[in-house]
């Protein structure tokens, strides 16, 4: 009997020992009992007055209004929007952004294009993408009836104007100016008027502001062209990147009769009357051409600004003509990377001030023409690092006598 008890005790003891060892092993390999880390949501729910949509965080980053909100609250997973934003126009914007950043033609040539530039730098591609998304938009009340192009239904039903207006209002709310500009050009191309916009818009000042500049351009260019050509000039805006992506670069002429400089390289002239609005994409010009360009003529266009290193990649450029544009902004280092530039023509623009560093990187420049601008004050020190500068033209600028005196004292050859 005692042996039986002893055996039972031994079995029980061994059972407890095995259970304890098993528990010890489990404690060593099992994770701690604290709650697992939450995986951040990949989408954000955006609610408008008439519905809601889930937008990926990647797309959200392309929308200035949303991106700013997330900088303040990175864990935010829902956003509420007020009028005039509509669900349809917000959905349309999401589709536009996805096509732009995934399928824009320029990405085939330069997959990293948007690390240096924005959609505003490819206005022709932006307009095509916005218009394409309009045309493929399915109207909810006819999509199930018949497979008919959405644009035709929209124009027949009178909703096309309203869709453009809603898109512009929503894009303005979200800070997407490049979409507004594209929609404005589509509006004008359709033959719609400013009065049509005022009738359709819920926020008329937004529509009027953006459309007005194109109507002003229309009236300014009017005397130069026939009605058909005029419409093309006003509604078709391009950057150099657009021209390259669409294979529209002009033919270049070799060894032009430029006797004064006696240059023997490539003469490259891009003149699309009133249509070239940005120099973005110069680096995409084929290298065998770009490396040999000595004369670049971009005059008589609508270029508004010159970003830093705008002309980098043109090491043999001797003459650069940017006269008769709308240039109002020149960023520091705009002409960096032009070691052989001799002549720079910036006359007849809208330049009112020049930032320090605007003319850095021009060791050989001899002539700078800033005539016929709106420069009212100038610090001559911006020209200090130009050892070969011989001629500075500032005629027809509202400069003070004091500024003129300082410049004359510093540069005896200045032409005032």
C-alpha positions as CSV (number, residue, x, y, z in Angstrom):
1,X,0.0,0.0,0.0
2,X,2.8,2.3,0.9
3,X,4.5,1.5,-2.4
4,X,1.3,2.5,-4.2
5,X,1.1,5.8,-2.4
6,X,4.7,6.4,-3.1
7,X,4.3,5.7,-6.8
8,X,1.2,7.9,-7.0
9,X,3.1,10.7,-5.3
10,X,6.0,10.3,-7.7
11,X,3.7,10.4,-10.7
12,X,2.0,13.5,-9.3
13,X,5.3,15.2,-8.6
14,X,6.6,14.5,-12.1
15,X,3.4,15.8,-13.5
16,X,3.7,19.1,-11.6
17,X,7.4,19.3,-12.6
18,X,6.7,18.7,-16.3
19,X,3.9,21.3,-16.2
20,X,6.2,23.8,-14.5
21,X,8.9,23.2,-17.1
22,X,6.4,23.6,-20.0
23,X,5.1,26.8,-18.5
24,X,8.7,28.1,-18.1
25,X,9.4,27.2,-21.8
26,X,6.2,29.0,-22.9
27,X,7.1,32.1,-20.9
28,X,10.4,32.2,-22.7
29,X,9.0,32.0,-26.2
30,X,5.7,33.7,-26.0
31,X,5.5,37.5,-26.6
32,X,4.6,39.8,-23.8
33,X,1.0,40.3,-23.0
34,X,1.0,44.1,-23.9
35,X,-1.2,45.3,-26.7
36,X,0.3,44.9,-30.2
37,X,1.4,48.1,-32.0
38,X,-1.3,49.6,-34.2
39,X,-0.6,49.6,-38.0
40,X,-1.2,53.1,-39.3
41,X,-4.2,53.3,-41.6
42,X,-3.3,53.6,-45.3
43,X,-6.3,55.6,-46.2
44,X,-8.1,58.6,-44.8
45,X,-11.9,59.0,-45.0
46,X,-12.8,62.4,-46.4
47,X,-16.4,63.5,-45.9
48,X,-18.1,66.2,-48.0
49,X,-21.6,67.7,-47.5
50,X,-22.9,65.1,-50.0
51,X,-20.9,61.9,-49.2
52,X,-17.5,60.5,-48.4
53,X,-14.5,58.9,-50.0
54,X,-11.5,57.0,-48.8
55,X,-8.2,58.6,-50.1
56,X,-4.8,56.9,-49.9
57,X,-2.3,58.7,-47.8
58,X,0.1,58.9,-50.7
59,X,-2.5,60.9,-52.7
60,X,-3.3,63.0,-49.7
61,X,0.2,64.3,-49.7
62,X,-0.3,65.8,-53.1
63,X,-3.2,68.0,-51.8
64,X,-1.8,71.1,-50.0
65,X,-4.8,71.5,-47.7
66,X,-4.8,67.9,-46.5
67,X,-1.0,67.7,-46.3
68,X,-1.0,70.7,-44.0
69,X,-3.6,69.1,-41.7
70,X,-1.6,65.9,-41.5
71,X,1.5,67.8,-40.5
72,X,-0.4,69.1,-37.5
73,X,-2.0,65.7,-36.7
74,X,-0.2,62.8,-38.4
75,X,-2.6,60.2,-36.8
76,X,-5.7,61.8,-38.2
77,X,-7.9,59.3,-40.1
78,X,-10.9,61.4,-41.0
79,X,-11.4,64.8,-42.5
80,X,-14.6,66.8,-42.9
81,X,-15.0,69.4,-45.6
82,X,-17.6,72.1,-46.1
83,X,-19.3,73.6,-49.1
84,X,-18.4,74.4,-52.0
85,X,-16.6,71.0,-52.1
86,X,-18.7,68.2,-53.7
87,X,-18.1,64.5,-53.6
88,X,-18.0,64.3,-57.4
89,X,-15.5,67.1,-57.8
90,X,-13.3,65.6,-55.0
91,X,-13.4,62.2,-56.6
92,X,-12.5,63.8,-59.9
93,X,-9.5,65.5,-58.3
94,X,-8.3,62.2,-56.8
95,X,-8.5,60.6,-60.2
96,X,-6.6,63.5,-61.8
97,X,-3.8,63.3,-59.1
98,X,-3.4,59.6,-59.6
99,X,-3.1,59.9,-63.4
100,X,-0.7,62.8,-63.0
101,X,1.7,61.2,-60.6
102,X,1.5,57.7,-62.1
103,X,1.0,58.1,-65.9
104,X,2.0,61.6,-67.0
105,X,3.9,61.3,-70.3
106,X,7.0,63.1,-68.8
107,X,7.5,60.2,-66.4
108,X,8.5,57.9,-69.3
109,X,11.5,60.2,-69.9
110,X,12.2,61.2,-66.3
111,X,10.7,59.0,-63.6
112,X,12.0,61.4,-61.0
113,X,10.5,64.5,-62.6
114,X,8.3,65.3,-59.6
115,X,11.2,65.3,-57.2
116,X,12.4,68.5,-58.9
117,X,9.2,70.0,-60.4
118,X,5.4,70.1,-59.9
119,X,2.4,69.6,-62.2
120,X,2.4,73.4,-62.6
121,X,5.6,73.0,-64.6
122,X,3.9,70.8,-67.2
123,X,0.7,72.9,-68.1
124,X,0.0,71.1,-71.3
125,X,0.1,67.6,-69.7
126,X,-2.0,68.9,-66.8
127,X,-4.7,70.2,-69.1
128,X,-4.8,66.9,-71.1
129,X,-5.1,64.9,-67.9
130,X,-7.8,67.1,-66.4
131,X,-9.8,67.0,-69.7
132,X,-9.3,63.3,-70.0
133,X,-10.7,62.7,-66.5
134,X,-13.7,64.9,-67.4
135,X,-14.3,62.7,-70.5
136,X,-14.2,59.4,-68.7
137,X,-16.3,60.5,-65.8
138,X,-19.4,58.3,-65.6
139,X,-22.6,60.2,-65.0
140,X,-24.5,58.3,-62.2
141,X,-27.9,58.7,-63.8
142,X,-27.0,57.5,-67.3
143,X,-24.1,55.2,-66.7
144,X,-26.3,52.1,-66.2
145,X,-28.5,53.0,-69.2
146,X,-26.1,53.2,-72.1
147,X,-22.4,53.2,-72.8
148,X,-22.1,56.7,-74.1
149,X,-19.2,59.2,-73.8
150,X,-19.7,61.1,-70.6
151,X,-18.6,64.4,-72.2
152,X,-21.4,64.1,-74.8
153,X,-24.0,63.5,-72.1
154,X,-22.7,66.2,-69.9
155,X,-22.7,68.8,-72.7
156,X,-26.2,67.8,-73.8
157,X,-27.6,68.0,-70.3
158,X,-26.0,71.3,-69.6
159,X,-23.9,69.9,-66.7
160,X,-20.5,70.3,-68.2
161,X,-20.2,73.9,-67.2
162,X,-21.3,73.1,-63.7
163,X,-18.8,70.3,-63.4
164,X,-15.9,72.6,-64.4
165,X,-17.1,75.3,-62.0
166,X,-17.4,72.7,-59.1
167,X,-13.9,71.4,-59.9
168,X,-12.4,74.9,-59.8
169,X,-14.1,75.7,-56.5
170,X,-13.0,72.5,-54.9
171,X,-9.4,72.8,-56.3
172,X,-9.3,76.3,-54.9
173,X,-10.4,75.1,-51.5
174,X,-7.7,72.4,-51.5
175,X,-4.9,74.7,-52.8
176,X,-4.5,73.0,-56.2
177,X,-3.9,76.0,-58.4
178,X,-2.5,74.0,-61.3
179,X,-5.8,72.2,-61.7
180,X,-7.7,75.5,-61.6
181,X,-5.5,76.9,-64.4
182,X,-6.1,73.8,-66.5
183,X,-9.8,73.9,-66.0
184,X,-9.8,77.6,-66.9
185,X,-8.2,76.9,-70.3
186,X,-10.7,74.1,-70.9
187,X,-13.5,76.6,-70.1
188,X,-12.2,79.1,-72.6
189,X,-11.5,76.5,-75.2
190,X,-15.2,75.4,-75.0
191,X,-16.2,78.9,-75.9
192,X,-17.8,79.5,-72.5
193,X,-17.9,83.1,-71.2
194,X,-17.2,84.8,-67.9
195,X,-21.0,85.4,-67.6
196,X,-21.6,81.7,-67.9
197,X,-19.2,81.2,-65.0
198,X,-20.9,83.8,-62.9
199,X,-24.2,82.0,-63.5
200,X,-22.9,78.6,-62.5
201,X,-20.5,79.4,-59.7
202,X,-21.3,79.3,-56.0
203,X,-18.1,81.1,-55.2
204,X,-17.9,83.6,-58.1
205,X,-14.8,85.5,-57.0
206,X,-12.6,82.4,-57.3
207,X,-13.8,81.7,-60.8
208,X,-13.6,85.3,-61.9
209,X,-10.1,85.7,-60.6
210,X,-8.6,82.7,-62.5
211,X,-10.6,83.1,-65.7
212,X,-10.0,86.8,-65.9
213,X,-6.3,86.5,-66.6
214,X,-7.0,84.3,-69.6
215,X,-9.5,86.7,-71.0
216,X,-7.0,89.5,-70.5
217,X,-4.4,87.5,-72.3
218,X,-7.0,86.8,-75.0
219,X,-7.6,90.6,-75.5
220,X,-3.9,91.4,-75.4
221,X,-3.0,88.9,-78.1
222,X,-6.2,89.6,-80.1
223,X,-4.7,92.1,-82.7
224,X,-1.9,89.7,-83.6
225,X,-3.8,86.6,-84.7
226,X,-6.9,85.3,-86.3
227,X,-9.7,84.0,-84.0
228,X,-8.7,80.4,-84.5
229,X,-5.0,80.9,-83.9
230,X,-5.7,83.3,-81.0
231,X,-7.7,80.6,-79.2
232,X,-4.8,78.2,-79.6
233,X,-2.3,80.7,-78.2
234,X,-4.4,81.4,-75.1
235,X,-5.5,77.9,-74.2
236,X,-2.4,75.9,-75.1
237,X,0.4,76.6,-72.6
238,X,3.6,74.6,-72.6
239,X,6.8,74.1,-70.7
240,X,10.0,72.8,-72.3
241,X,9.2,69.5,-70.6
242,X,5.8,69.4,-72.4
243,X,7.4,70.0,-75.8
244,X,9.8,67.2,-75.2
245,X,7.2,64.8,-73.9
246,X,5.0,65.5,-76.9
247,X,7.9,65.5,-79.4
248,X,7.2,69.1,-80.3
249,X,10.7,70.6,-79.9
250,X,11.5,72.9,-82.9
251,X,14.2,72.1,-85.4
252,X,17.5,73.8,-84.5
253,X,19.8,75.7,-86.9
254,X,23.5,75.0,-86.9
255,X,26.0,77.8,-87.5
256,X,23.6,80.8,-87.7
257,X,24.9,84.2,-88.9
258,X,25.8,85.6,-85.5
259,X,28.8,87.5,-86.6
260,X,29.2,89.6,-83.5
261,X,30.0,86.7,-81.3
262,X,31.3,84.4,-84.1
263,X,29.9,81.3,-82.4
264,X,29.8,78.1,-84.3
265,X,27.5,75.9,-82.2
266,X,23.8,75.3,-82.2
267,X,21.2,78.1,-82.4
268,X,18.2,76.9,-80.5
269,X,15.0,79.0,-80.7
270,X,11.8,78.1,-79.0
271,X,9.0,80.5,-80.0
272,X,5.5,79.4,-79.6
273,X,3.7,82.7,-79.5
274,X,2.4,83.4,-76.0
275,X,2.4,79.7,-75.1
276,X,5.8,78.8,-73.5
277,X,5.2,79.5,-69.8
278,X,8.0,77.5,-68.1
279,X,11.6,76.6,-68.7
280,X,11.3,73.4,-66.7
281,X,12.7,70.4,-68.5
282,X,15.8,71.9,-70.2
283,X,17.8,69.1,-68.8
284,X,15.7,66.7,-70.8
285,X,16.8,68.1,-74.2
286,X,18.9,65.4,-75.8
287,X,22.4,65.6,-74.6
288,X,24.1,65.7,-78.0
289,X,22.0,68.9,-78.7
290,X,22.1,70.4,-75.2
291,X,25.8,70.2,-74.8
292,X,26.4,72.2,-78.0
293,X,23.7,74.9,-77.7
294,X,25.5,78.3,-77.8
295,X,22.5,80.6,-78.5
296,X,19.1,80.0,-76.8
297,X,16.2,82.3,-77.8
298,X,13.1,82.1,-75.5
299,X,11.9,85.6,-76.2
300,X,8.3,86.5,-76.9
301,X,6.7,84.0,-74.6
302,X,4.9,83.9,-71.2
303,X,7.6,82.7,-68.9
304,X,6.8,84.0,-65.4
305,X,9.6,82.8,-63.2
306,X,13.2,81.5,-63.3
307,X,13.9,78.8,-60.6
308,X,17.3,78.0,-59.2
309,X,19.5,76.2,-61.7
310,X,16.9,76.7,-64.4
311,X,19.5,76.5,-67.2
312,X,21.9,73.9,-65.7
313,X,23.1,71.5,-68.4
314,X,24.0,74.1,-71.0
315,X,27.8,74.4,-70.4
316,X,28.5,76.0,-73.8
317,X,25.7,78.6,-73.8
318,X,27.0,82.0,-74.9
319,X,23.8,84.0,-75.5
320,X,20.5,83.7,-73.6
321,X,17.5,85.8,-74.8
322,X,14.6,86.0,-72.3
323,X,13.2,89.3,-73.5
324,X,9.5,90.1,-73.8
325,X,8.2,87.5,-71.3
326,X,6.3,87.9,-68.0
327,X,9.3,87.2,-65.7
328,X,8.7,88.7,-62.3
329,X,10.7,86.3,-60.1
330,X,14.4,85.3,-60.4
331,X,15.5,82.9,-57.7
332,X,19.1,82.9,-56.4
333,X,21.2,80.7,-58.7
334,X,18.8,80.9,-61.6
335,X,21.8,81.1,-64.0
336,X,24.1,78.8,-62.2
337,X,25.8,76.3,-64.4
338,X,26.4,78.7,-67.3
339,X,30.2,79.1,-67.2
340,X,30.5,80.5,-70.8
341,X,27.5,82.8,-70.9
342,X,28.5,86.2,-72.3
343,X,25.2,88.0,-73.0
344,X,22.0,87.8,-71.0
345,X,18.9,89.7,-72.2
346,X,16.1,90.1,-69.6
347,X,14.6,93.3,-71.1
348,X,10.8,94.0,-71.3
349,X,9.6,91.8,-68.5
350,X,7.9,92.5,-65.2
351,X,11.0,92.4,-62.9
352,X,10.5,94.8,-60.0
353,X,13.4,93.5,-57.7
354,X,16.4,91.2,-57.9
355,X,17.4,88.9,-55.1
356,X,21.0,88.6,-54.0
357,X,22.6,85.6,-55.7
358,X,20.4,85.9,-58.8
359,X,23.5,86.3,-61.1
360,X,25.9,83.9,-59.4
361,X,27.8,81.5,-61.5
362,X,28.4,83.8,-64.5
363,X,32.1,84.3,-64.6
364,X,32.3,85.3,-68.3
365,X,29.1,87.5,-68.7
366,X,29.9,90.8,-70.3
367,X,26.4,92.3,-71.0
368,X,23.2,92.1,-69.0
369,X,20.1,93.9,-70.3
370,X,17.5,94.7,-67.7
371,X,15.9,97.6,-69.6
372,X,12.1,98.3,-69.7
373,X,11.2,96.5,-66.5
374,X,9.7,97.8,-63.2
375,X,12.9,98.0,-61.1
376,X,12.5,100.8,-58.6
377,X,15.4,99.9,-56.3
378,X,18.5,97.9,-56.9
379,X,21.5,97.0,-54.8
380,X,24.6,97.1,-57.0
381,X,26.3,94.4,-54.9
382,X,24.3,91.8,-56.8
383,X,26.7,92.4,-59.7
384,X,29.9,92.1,-57.5
385,X,30.8,88.6,-58.5
386,X,30.7,89.3,-62.2
387,X,34.4,90.1,-63.0
388,X,33.9,90.5,-66.7
389,X,30.7,92.6,-66.7
390,X,31.2,95.6,-69.0
391,X,27.7,96.7,-69.9
392,X,24.6,96.9,-67.8
393,X,21.4,98.2,-69.4
394,X,18.8,99.6,-67.0
395,X,17.0,102.0,-69.3
396,X,13.3,102.7,-68.7
397,X,13.1,101.5,-65.1
398,X,11.7,103.7,-62.3
399,X,15.1,103.9,-60.5
400,X,15.8,106.7,-58.0
401,X,18.6,109.2,-58.8
402,X,20.5,107.9,-55.8
403,X,20.5,104.3,-57.1
404,X,21.6,105.5,-60.5
405,X,24.4,107.5,-59.0
406,X,25.7,104.5,-57.1
407,X,25.6,102.3,-60.1
408,X,27.3,104.9,-62.3
409,X,30.1,105.3,-59.7
410,X,30.6,101.5,-59.6
411,X,30.2,100.7,-63.3
412,X,31.3,103.5,-65.6
413,X,30.0,101.8,-68.7
414,X,26.4,101.4,-67.5
415,X,23.8,102.6,-70.0
416,X,21.0,104.6,-68.4
